[in-house]
Amino acid sequence: MMRKIAFALLAVLAVLLLTGEVAAQQKEAAPTPAWSGLSNEQRALLGNFESQWPTLPAERRQQLIEGATRWLSLSAEQRAEVRQRFELWRSLPQERRADIRQRYEQFRALSADEQARIRSTQQRVKELPPERREELQKRWREMTPEQRQHGKPEHPPRPPPQPRPPPPPRPGK
C-alpha cells in the first residue's frame, strides 16, 4: 500500500516538476496576465487568489495559471484520481511527507539520463505481474541500504555443512 502511495506521489511530483519547467519557459516568453486576463474558468478556480493576484510574483502567478489550465484539461475521472491522491498525501504523517519531498529533491538533482533510467526501470516494474512485483519488493525490504545502493540482493546465509555419514563398510574387511 505504501509503495502504491509513494508511486502515486512520485507521479504527482513529476507533473509538478514539469509544470515548473513549463512555467519557467513561459515566464521568459511572456508576462503573466492581470486577473482580468484570465478565463472565467481560471478565475473560478483561482478565486482565493484574486485579492493577492497583483502582488504575487510573476513566477507564482504563472504556476497557478498552469495548474488551473492543467486541471481544466482533466476528465472527471482524472480529477477524481487527483483528489484521491491528494487525500492520500494529506493522510501521510508529516515525517513521511518530508521523506518523500527529500527523495524528490534528490531525484531532481540527478542528471537527465539518470532520471530517464529510473523512470524506465519504474515503468518496467509497473508492467510486471503483481506476484513478481511483490517478490521484488520483498527482496528489496530484506536488503541493507548499502546493498540497495549497489543493487546487490542479500543472499540468505548458507546452512552450516552437515556432517557426512560414515562410508558404508567395505565387503570383505
PyMOL commands that set and color helices and strands:
alter all, ss='L'
color gray80, all
select helices_A, chain A and resi 2-29+35-37+40-45+47-49+53-55+58-73+76-91+94-109+112-126+130-142+145-150
alter helices_A, ss='H'
color red, helices_A
deselect
rebuild
show_as cartoon
